Amino acid sequence: MLDLCDQIFVLLKHWMLGWPIWPESVKPLVSILLSIVPIMLVFAGLFAIMTVLERKGLGRIQNRYGPNRVGPYGFLQFAADGIKALTKEDVVPRAADKVIHFLAPLVLIVPVFLAYSVLPFGRNMVPMDIDAGVLFFFAVGAATELAVFMAGWSSRNKYSLLGAMRAIAQMVSYEVPLIVSTITVVMMVGSLSTVKIVEAQADYSGQWPQWHLFTPWGFAGFVLFLIAAMAESNRSPFDLPEGESEIVAGYFLEYSGFKFALFFLAEYLGMFAVSGMAVTLFLGGWTAPLAFLSWLPSWLWFFAKLMALIFLFIWARGTVPRMRMDQLMNFAWKFMLPMALINILAAGLWHFLPAGMGRWMACSAVIGIPYILLGRGLVGGKQFAKRTYRFAE
Amino acid sequence: MLGEGIIKGLAETARNFVGSYVDEDRLTTVQYPEERLPAQEAARNFPFLLFDGNDPHAGLRCVACQICERECPPQCIYIEKSKDKKPDYVGKPQFYPAVFDIDISVCMSCQICVEVCPFEAIKMDTEFELSNTDRFGGLLLDKHQLAKSNEYYHKIHPTEAAGVDSRLAADKAKVEAKARADAEAKARAAAAKATALPTLKAAPAPEA
């Protein structure tokens, strides 16, 4: 029974594929569709709920109620927003490059959806188990930068262009620590396949899971990955490309109606995808957090961890103000990248030292000491004191 | 150490997040249509016409002098004077406005009409829920919509209304005292005339 619950979606797909209405020749196509359509529906639905939950959560952080008018507790707000976006006039600037302007949101949304194809949502629930799953994920993830620049460039608006240029600078910079922090996991598991990475974390020592998070290099890698993921998905405090207060809305300033909604959707779906990747790499994918909880369906655990990470994203957004461009770049190149590189060294040490307390101490020191020193380098030398003013005589 | 500030900040926002569910006092939002703040006495929005008693026509204080119409900076008041007269609060026959319209889509709530009115007939209202589906006709208020009782005025601006009432009462008392004095003087004159009558009878009456 529990096994059935765990595998229900897999069995459902096989059952639907077994219907005699499909000719043998279209069966591969049907199989693909049966994988794609649920993903698109589930994550679009998650996007809808998350927009409401985010607004409510941010509201609570600021001691407000948040949306509570449409439907019970305001949970139908997304429907109202969707209808508004669909019925709004679609304005295209006269000077815009119309073809690219039209294509940009589509080019953005396609790679974002493609990224889901390698995420293992549960036991035996991976749409596409390819050997280079992680590589594929980051390859399609990098394609979103193209779309962002297409949007900013084709709008022919200085704010859009500024936003797009900021986006490129930021995304290229943070792509490096994002991938370098992933390398540790690939090194330790010895595979680029997301399924293998999850399987490597599926064992338990007693009740405790053997997730990568619970190792020094895994913890450091997870934090680095999460920070870089925030920057990759243009979330606050790294939302400079949008920067409402300085460049209005950045690269999607000249988009209205449903195209704007598509950008919004792509931003959230990108956030979910990268959170799903963080879950797969560091939080043990679909495995239960404690051994005796393994009877719960695996997909439930995946989505629980995903929601927890998304909550972390929202929490960070409600806490940290937007960074300045030079701070952003300094942070990426002077802190994130060295730390990610040192983390590779720590992972190597972890692999070659014999298991035990000594290994823990050595790895923690290799990560901790540069952390403190680099942190001093970023913060150090700055004296924060009450500002004194000199007035003209 | 790097990251300390972020941890502190996260703790602070978490405290706010949880606190807003635990402690109702944290949420300062007044959920407007269901909840309202108590009305402020000093609030003002658009003018209205005051009437005494129960009949908006008989008690209307406005005498159609048209000062407010002339003084109104955005020219949102339109008045037509009546042909006949009706007694005002002291009983003196006065004109009244046959038509008194205020276009509140034009009105800028400057209160100049209130300040220039010598009859305490026009005052500022606090009613703000005036949204309307007809943006021309619906926002042009006529005499019947504008007329509001003195009790209503007392309700929205108690201190101001008490001052106005005492002033009007003093005026009325003065007028009545003057009338009484006039009447007495007349009576005295008549009496004096009556007493003087016999002596004057012989002489030819100059007034006649």
Interface residues (C-beta under 8 A of the other chain):
Chain A: G57 R60 I61 Q62 N63 R64 Y65 N68 W315 A316 G318 T319 V320 F335 Y371 I372 L374 G375 R376 L378 V379
Chain B: M1 L2 G3 I6 G9 L10 E12 T13 A14 N16 F17 G19 S20 Y21 R26 L27 T28 T29 Q31
